[in-house]
Amino acid sequence: MVDTAKGTNKKDTSFDALKSLEEPIGRLAHGKHHDPFEFLGIHECPLDISGQRTDWMIREWLPTAEKARVKLSNGDYIELQRYPDSDLFYATLTEISYQNLPQHYSVSWCEGNGLWHELISPYSFLPIIGELDLHLFSEGRHWHLYEILGAHQQEVDGVSGVRFAVWAPAAERVSVVGDFNGWHGLRHPMRVIGGSGVWEIFIPGLSQNDLYKFEIRHRDSGNVVVKTDPYAQAMEMRPANACKVYQSSYEWQDQAWLQQREHFSWQEAPINVYEVHLGSWQRDDAGNFLNYREIAHRLVGYVQWMGYTHIELLPVSEHPLDQSWGYQTTGYFAPTSRFGTPDDFRYFVDYCHRHGIGVFLDWVPAHFPKDSFALGRFDGSALYEHEDPRLGEHQDWGTYIFNFGRNEVRNFLIANALYWVKELHIDGLRVDAVASMLYLNYSREDGQWVPNKHGGCENLEAIEFLQTLNYEIHSQAPGVMMMAEESTSWPMVSRPTWMGGLGFSMKWNMGWMNDTLSYMEKEPVFRSYHHNELTFSQMYAYTENFILPLSHDEVVHMKNSLIGKMPGDDWQKAANLRLLLGYQMLNPGKKLLFMGSEFAQWTEWNESQSLPWELCDVSLNRGVQLYSRELNHLYKQNSALHQRDFNSEGFEWIDCHDYQQSILSFMRHSNEQTILCIFNFTPVVRENYRIGVPQAGTYREMLNSDAECFGGSNAGNGGELYAQDGGWMNQGFHLDLTLPPLGVLVLVKQD
């Protein structure tokens, strides 16, 4: 029975108390004891042969000790004896001694250096995790699981310490190891709670920034591994990889932003995202990383000046390899220590919000790396991944695939997404590599994949996971956006789950991106033969809520920078880039641009160094930067360019058929205004080019990408034109324009 007053455990059954120690001592010595609490701590001894006397025995496992003792309430000590040829120290207590023993007693021990250490025994505490928590976890529905598993500072019965908990159902023994116990795997073995597979221990005296991991012995093979905590909220700076006990003390100041976010009508609002890799946007003068707080002040000021509405961060969850850019995550709940503490990251997000900038985060539930210290084969079994490599491994990336059919794994990922959104105030998650999750045969040949129960290639468990993920995010955090990088024609990615969709807010338009870049990379003389690459996207533009991305993936891996892709001499390259950026901004859909492209970085992105900001002092690059800024503010300030992004009524072709001259023209509509957009994809100035317009009156030239201040030739229309009578292109009036070479014109009718 359990003595709740003293926290004692189950009564021994052997009449020979000392002899009964041999079997559990053997299990402890070999690291095989699955529940050391049933043996260590304070326990009632059996009745003697007469049945007249009951004593208590206190037992502590102290592998590094030479001598040990227990402190009584009156300040006296009881010396502990070492059981022969073992690391077990014990003492039999009389009734008087037992009554004088604190509920949570202190153990002192002396090591070979002669120094004494004293700590309250972890084995004097009862289980802390409740049955409801374990039940919800087993069902995969514990959305605040990060508050239960992991390492948490708390006070139990007036004693301060850290509660550790980890899921390892295939383990025979799990121990906490850390700098506080010399990383000794037999020093703090944990208890398993029933059949949940969850192991727990409360260790008094530990505090902020103590380092720790879990040592796990597999129940069948006996193999021992040392693993980081999947729920750790802080980790060491790479190449070290220990977890840190961490409790936030940050006081948020973005309440106004969060209240506004709940009612944010993002579908009709300007969403213009600046995609950023924090390690290479800027560095200090010595080439070292900046702190999250330093980056916040530099980056937010720049983003405000440029006119972006949101920042999207390449993954900042902890990862061991800089070259992975964060896409091979090992610490899902820990902002990377490269740039400071988790509270430094909170400051970054808070500062963005207080200055009107939203923060999106790349999030990677599709796969995880095989690093031996992380999630892979976590408890000696395929716990988070599939055992079968046809289901559990990405051949292209050399990584494991999450087992989305396992409740606890789905719970881990959804709780992680909610953690970033609710605890770190992230405004949206861009889910990486969704296509690889949806298809069982993704990048696999016949025989390399396993069909679903219906014989198809759809990953039914991943579909259910994504739908649950999006439903919970939208339910628990209204206004937060979920964005899918999905590269196939999977239907209804950005449609609600109640319609049968995946439930994302938006989807990256990879088709638009690929077609547009393919067209722009061609010499203008050949563009007339590929005109449909520009116009085809309107055939499906409103089947999803699309983001138009020009992302990091397009400026790495020998793909060249955006300006480097453009044909022609340097002047034409810059003009083509301005044309590309204008075509992106003026088409329906929200926008995303990777850092450096806004000022025409010539080289491919290099994650190991800062962007070449010195280019902003070069006239060509400065012109592109000023043009990008003008374009961003034009987009934000004019409702026709964003109000009906997801509605075909917001877009109307003027002329999509002039392939011979490689010219496109269309109108963007909102409730308040109509804006005309004309694109000349050749380096030839087109004089007296006629387009149809719906109304008579004066039309103002809002933007000309060929303006001299942007590095252009200044061909244009003097700032305004007057629409003349005479129908043209199914419109009642017409304008005769001068179209600048490789240029964009944006016109609006004056009231």
N, C-alpha and C positions, 0 to 999 in steps of 0.2 A: 504494500500500500504506500501511498505518498503522504508524507507529513508536510502539509501545506504551511504550517507555522515555520518550520525550519527549511523547507525546500528539499527534504530528504527524498530518496528514491525507493524503489521496490525492495522489500525485505529479502535478505539472503535465505536460501533454503537449506544450506548445508549446516550440520552441527559443528563442523570443524572450520571455524572462521578463517584461520590462516591457510589451511589446505585448500579452501575454496578459492583462494587468490590465484592459484597456479594457472588455471585455464585462461581467465581473462588477462592475466599478466602476459601470457604468451601471445594472445591476440593483440594486445597493445604494443608489445615489443616488436611485432612483425607488421604493425600498421594495418591490422585486419579487423579492428573492433568497430562495428557499425553503429553502436550506441554506447559510447564511453560513459555517458551519464548514469547508466544503470549500475556502474561499478565505481566510478570516481565520485568524489564528494563525500557527504556524510550519509552513512547507511546504518540501519539497525542490525546488530549482530543477532544470531539465532539464540534461542533459549539454551541454557546449559542443560545437562542431562537430567537435572532435578526439576527443570522447568521453573526455577525460582527467580532467575536474574536476567535482566535485559541490559546490554551495553550497546554502545555505538562505536562504529569504526569510521575514521576519516582517512581517505586515501587520495593521494595526489601523485600524478605522473610527472616527474621532473628530470628529464634526460640529462640536463647539464649540471645538476646539483650534486654537491658533496654532502651537505647537511641541510636539514629543513626543519621548520617548526611552524606551529599555528598559534596565532595570537587570540587570547581570550578577552572577554569584555572588560575584565579588571586590569588589563595590561600585562598579565602573566602570559608566559609562553608554554606550550606543550611541545616537547621535542618529538619529531617524527622519526621512526625507524625505517631504515632501508630494508626492503625485502631482499633476501640474499640473491646476488647475481641478477639484479634487476634495477630498473629506474623507478620503481614504486616506493613511495614513502607513506607510512601509515602510522596510526596510533589508535589504540582502543580507549574510548572515553567512558568515564564513570558517569552516573546520573548527575553528579554535581558539576563535573566538567562540561557535560553536554548542556546543562542549563545555563552555563556561563559562556557558551559559545555563541557569537553573533550569528544572526541568520545568514549574513554574507560575510564569512570570516576571511581574514587575511592570512596568506601563506608567505613565509619568509624562507629564502634559501640562499646558500652560500656556494659560489662556484670556486674554481681552482685559484682565482686571483685573490681570494679572501674577502671580496666585497659581498655584502648582503643586499638582496633585493626583496622587495615586498609588494605583493599585489593581492587584491581580493580574488578568491578562487572563482573562475567561470563556472565550475561544476556545482556551485551552490544556488544556481538560478533555474527556475522552471521554464518550460517552453514559452515563447512570446507570440509567435505567429499563430493566429486563430484559425479555426476550422473553416470559417466563411471565406477567408482569404485563399486557403488551399482549394476549397471547392470551386471558387470562381476561376482560379488559375487552371485547374484541371479541365474546366469547360472552355478555357480560352477567352474569358470575358472579364478579366481583372484589369481594367483600363488604367489603374494607378499602380500597377505592379512594381514600378520603379521605387515606390515607397515601402515595399515589403522585401523584395530581393535586393541584394547588393550589400553595401556597408552604410550603416546609419548611426550617427551619434544620437544617443538618447540616455535618459535616466530611468533606471529600474530600481524600485524600492529605495530611492534616494541615492543610488550609486550611479555615477556617470561612467559611460563607456561607449562601446561600439557594438551594435548587433550586426552580425554577418549572416547572410542567408544565400544559398545557391541551389539551383536545380541540377541534380546529377543522379538520375534514377539508376544508372548502371554501375554506380560506385559501390565498392565495399567499405571504403573509408574516405572521408573528406576532412582535411585539416586546413585551418588558416595559417599561413606562414607570412612572416614579415620581418621588418627590421626590429620589431619589439620582441621577437623570440628567436632571433638569430637564423631565421628562415628554416627552422627545424620542424620537419613534417610530423613529428610525434608529440610536439609540445602542446598543440591546441586542437585535438581531434573534435569534430562536431557531432551533433546528434542528428539522426534522420527522423523526420516527423511522420510516423505511420507509414502508409504506402504511397505518400505523395511524391517521393523522390526529392523532396526539399530538405536540405541540411541547414542547421542553424546553430549558432553559438553567440552568447553575449560575453564580451571580454572587457572587464572593467579597466579603467585607467587609460584607455587609448583615446586619441583625440585627432584634431585636424591635421591633415597631411601625413599621418602615419602611412607607411608603405605596406602593401599586402598583396598576396595572391592566394589561390587555392591549390593545395596538393591533393590529387585525386588518385585513388587506387581502384582499378577496374576489378569487379567482383569475380570475373571468370579468368581472365588472363593474368591478373596480378600486376599488370604493368602500372607504373606510377608516372603521372604527368603533373606538371606545374602549370596552371592556367591563370590567365587574367580573369577578372570578374566581368561577366557579360553586362552587368548593370552598374559598373563603376562609373561615377560621375566626374572623375578626374584621373589623369594618368601622367606618368613621367614623360619628360621630353625624350623623343627618340634619339639614339638607338635603345635607351633603357625603356622598359615597358611595364614596370610595376604599376599597380593601381594606387590611388591615394584616397584615404578617408577624406571626404570633403562635404561640408555643409555650407550652403550659401548664406551670406549675411547681407546680400545686396538689397537695397531699398529702391524699388522701381518708381519711376516718375512719369510713366507714359500712360496713365489712366485715361486721359482724354483721347489718345490715339486708339486705345483698345475699345473704348465706348463707340467711337466713330466707326471702327472696323466692323462692329457687329451689324451695322446698318449700311455698310458700304455696297453701293450698287456697281460692282466692278464691271458688269457686262457693258454698261454704258459709259464707263469712265476711261480716261486715258491710262493705259498700262504700258509703260516704256521702260524696259528692264536693262540695266547695265550689268552684264555678267562679269564677275570678278573672281580672280584667284588671289587670296589674301597674301600668299607668300611671294608673289611677284608683281603685284600692282605697283607698290613702291617698297623700297628698303631704305635703311639708314645709309649714311655716307660711307660706312665701312662694309656695306653689302649684307648686313645682318637683318633678320626679321624685325619688323616693328611690332609693338604691343597692340592688342586689340583697341586700347584706348587711343593710342597715337593714330592708328589707322582710321578710327572713327572721325577724328577731327579733320584729318586730311581728306578722306574719301567723301564725307558728307558735303563738305564745302565745294568740292569739285562737282559732285553729282548735282547739287543744287544749281550751280552756275551753268552746267551743261543742259539742265532741263529734264533729266531722267526722273521717273516717279518711284522706281524700285531698284534695289540692288539684289542680284542673285549671286549667292556665294557657291563656288564649287565646294564639294563636301568639306566641312570643318570638323566632322567627327574624327576621333583619333585614328591615325593610320601610321604604319611604320615606314613607308617608302615615299619619299617626296615625289618621285617620278610617277606615282600612281595618281597624283593630283587629289587624293582623298577618296578615290573610287574603290579602293580596296580597304574597307574599314575594319578595324579591330576593336575599337572602343565606341560602341554605338551611342552611349549616353554621355560621352566625355568630349566636350569641345577640345580640339587639339591644343596641347600645351606649347606648341611652337610660338604662339602669339600671346601667351599669358594664361591666367587662371580662368575657370568657368565664370567667375564674377567679372573679370575683365571682359569676357564675351558678352555677359549681360549688359555691361555698360555700353558696348558697341551697339547692340540692338536698341537699347533705351535711347541712346543719343540719336540714332537714325530716326526713331519715332518722334522724338521731341522736336526734330527739325523737318518733319513732314515726309520722310523717306521710308517706304516699306522695305522689308527684308524677306527675301525668299531664300530657300536652302535646297541645294541638290541633296537628295536622299536616296540611298542605295539598298533596297530590299531584294534585289534580283540575285545577288551572289555575295560571297565573302571569301577572303583569302585563306590559304592553307597553313599559314604561319603556326608553328607548333605551340605557341603560347596562347593562342586565341581560341575561337569557337570550334574550329575543326576537330572532329573526334573528341568532343569536349570531355566526356567522362569515360573515354576509352571506347565508346560506341559512336555510331553515326547518330548523334543526338539532334543537332540542328539541321543536318543535311540528310539526304537519302543514302542508304548503304549502296544501292545499285548505281554505278557510275553513269548508266544510261539516263538516270533521273537526277543524279546528285552532283554531276560535275559539268562545268562549262569547258568544253575542249578549247575554245578560242582564247579564253582568258586564264586558264589554269586555276580556276576557282571552284568552290563548292556552291551548290544551289540549295537554298532553304527548302525544307520539307513543309510546304504550305498545308499539307493535309494533317499536320500534327497540331492539336489545340494549343499546346504550350508555346510552340514556335510562332504561330500566328499571333498569340498574345504578346510575346516578346516584341515583335515588330510593330504591332499597332500601338502598344504602350509606349514604344520608343518614339513613334510619330507624334503621339499626344504629348510626350515629354517636351519635345522641341517646340511644339505649338503653345502648350499651356504654361510650362515652367520657364521657357526661354523666349517666349513671346514672338516666335517666328510667324510671319504672315502668310506663308505658303510653302509647300513642298513640291519640288519638281522631282518626280519619281523617275529614276534612271532605268533605261533598258527594259521598258515594259514589254516590248515584243518578245524578248527572251523569256519572259515569265509566262506569256500567254500560250506559247506553242511548245509542245513537247518535242517537236522535231526541229526546233530552232537551231540552224547551222549544223544539222546532223544528216548523215546519209541513212539510207534504208538499213535497218538492222542495228542502228546506233541509238534507237529511241524505243520507248515502250508506249503503245497506244493507251488511251483512257478506257474506261469500262464500256464505252460505246463503240470502241474501235477507232476513235478519231484522234486527231493530233492536238486538240485543245486541252490545255492544262486546267481541268475543272476546279482543282483545289486552289490554284493561283487566282482564277477568276473570282471565286468566292472570297478569297482573302482581300483582293482589291476592292470588291464591292463593300465588304464589311469595313475596311480601312476608310474608304471615302465617306461612307454613311456616318461612321463615328466621328470623324473629323468635322464634317459639316454640322452634325448634331451638337457636338460639344463645344465647337469653336466657330460660331457663325461668322462669316466674312473671310475666313481663311480659305485660300485658294489651293487646289490640288491640281498639279499639271503633269501630264504624261508625256514622256519622250517615247512615242510609239511610232514605229517606222513602217507599219503595214496598213492595210485597209480594213483592219478590224472594225466592225461597226459599233457605233454608239459609245465610243470611249468617253466622250464628254456629255453623255446623257444620263439622267438620274437612274438610280438603281431600280426605282419602282417601275421604270419603263423597260427594264431589262438591260440598261446600260451599265458601264463600269463605274459611273458616278464621279468621274473627274470633272473639275471645273473647266479645264482647257486641255488642248492637245497641241504639241509642237507639230507644225505643218512641214514635215520633212520633204514631202513631195514638192511643195512650193520652193523650198530652199534648194533642193537638188536641181530642179528644172531651171530656176533663175540663175544659179551659179554656172550651170552648163552653158546657158545662153550667153551670159556676160563674159565668159572666158573665150568665146569665139571672136575672131577678127570681125569687125563690123561688115566687111564685104560679104561674109558668109551668113550673117544673122538673118537675112530675109528668108533663108531656107529653113529656119528653125523658129519662126514666129510663134508657132503653136506652143512652144515651151513657155512663153510668157502668158498666153491666154488660157491655157488648159486648166489652170487652178480654179478659174471661176466656175468650172463645171461641178466642183465639189466643195467650194469655199464655205458653204453654209450647212454642210452635213455634220460639222463639228464646230465647237468653239475653238478657233485656231489662234495660236501664237505663231508669228513669223520669225523664225530664229536665224541669226547669223552668229553661230556659237563658237566656242573654243574648238570643237571638233573639226571645224573647217579651216583652221589655221595652224595645224600641227601634222605630224607624221608625213612630212614631205609634201603636204598639200599647198604650201606657200601661204603667205599672208593674203588678206583680201586685195590689197592694192597690187601685190605681186601676181595675183591671178589675172589681172586685167591686161588686155593686149595694148600694143602701141608704145610710144615713147613715154617719158615720165609725165608730160602734160596730159597726154591721152589717158594714161593710167589713172591719174588723179581725177580727170573728168569722168571716166567710167565708174570710179568708186563713188563719186558724188551722185552719179546717175543710179547706181545700185542702191545706195542708201536712201535716195529719194523714192525709188520704186518700192522699197520695203515699207517706208513710213506712210506712203499714200495709199497702199493697198489695204483692203479690209483685214482686220486681225490685230491682236496686240503684238507688241514688238520686243525683240531681244537682240542685243548686240554685245559681242565680247570685247572686253577692254583692249585698248590699243588700236582697234579698227577705226575708232572715231577720229584719230589723228593720223591715219594712214601709216601705221607701223610697217616698215618695209620687210623686216625679217619675220620668220615664223615665231610664234610665241615660244619662249623658253622659261619653264617654271623655276629655273634656278637663279634667275636674276630679275632685277627690276625692269619695268617697261622703259623704253628709250625716250624718256620725257624730253631730252634735249632736242628731239625732232620738232617739238612745238615752237621752237625759235626759228625753224626753217620755213620760208614763206609758203612753199607748196603744202607742207603738212599743217601749218597754221591755218591755211585757207580751208583745208578739209575739216579741221577741228571747228572753226567758226561756222562752217556750213552745217556740220552735224548739230551744233548748238542751236542754230537758227531753225533747223528742221525739227528738233525736239520741242522747242517752245511753240512753233507753229502747230504741231500736233496737239500739244496740251491745251492751247488756247482756242482751238476751233472745233466745235462739237461735231461738225460734219466728218471729221477725220477719226472719230472714235465712238460716237453715240450709237451707231447701228453696225458695229463691226460684225455681228453675228446674224444679221438680217439682210436678205437680198435687196430689200427696199432702200438700203443705204448705199447701193452701188448701181451705176448705170453706165454702160458703154456709150461713148460718143462714136468712136470708130476703133474697132479691133481688127480690121481687115487690111490695113495698109502695110502689108508685109513687104511690098516692093521697096518702100522707103524706110522700113523698120521704124514706124511711128505708131504709138498707141495713145489714145485719149479716152478719158472716162470722167464721170462726175461722182462725187461723194455727197450724200444727202444726210441732213439731220432735220429735226423739227424746226430749227431756226435758220439754216443756211444751206446753200449748195456751193461746192467748191469744184473747180475744173482742174484737171491734172493732165498735162500733155508731156510725152516723153519722146525724145529723138535719140534713137540708139545708133546713129551714125555720126561721124565727125564732119558732116556736111551741114552748113547753115541752110535752112529751108526758108526762103522768102515767100511771103504771101501764101502761107499754108492755111487753108480754110478749114475751120471746124464749125459744126453746128452748135448753137447755144439756145437754151429754152426761153430767154427773155431779152428784150431790148434794154439798152442802157449802157452805162460805163462799167467796164471790167478792170479791176485793179490787179496789177502783177504783185501777188503776195510774196512770191519766191522765184528767183531765177538762179539755178545752180551754176550758171556761167557768169555770174557777177564777178567783177574784178576783185572785190574783197575776198572772194572764195578761191581766187587763183584762176578765174575763167577769163574769157576773151571779151566779155561785156557785150556780147550780141544779145539783142532783146527788143523790147517794144516801148521803151521810154517810160515805163511805169504803169501806163494804162491804155486801154483801147475802147472803142465804141462799137457795140454790136449793130450790125446793119440788117435792114429788112432783106428777106429772101431766105426761104427755107433751105436747110442743108443737113444731111445725115439725120433725117426724121425730126429735126428741130425747126422751130419757127424762124430763127434768126441765125446769123453767122458772124464769125470773127475771122479776119485775115491776119495771120500771125507771122512773126519772124521767129523761127525755132532755132535756139542756139545749138551748136554742135555738141553731141554727147551730153545733152542738157535736159533739164526738167523745168517746166513752167507750172506755177500754181496760180490760178486766177480766181477771183471772187467778184461777184456783181456788187457794185456800190449801191447803197440805199439812196 
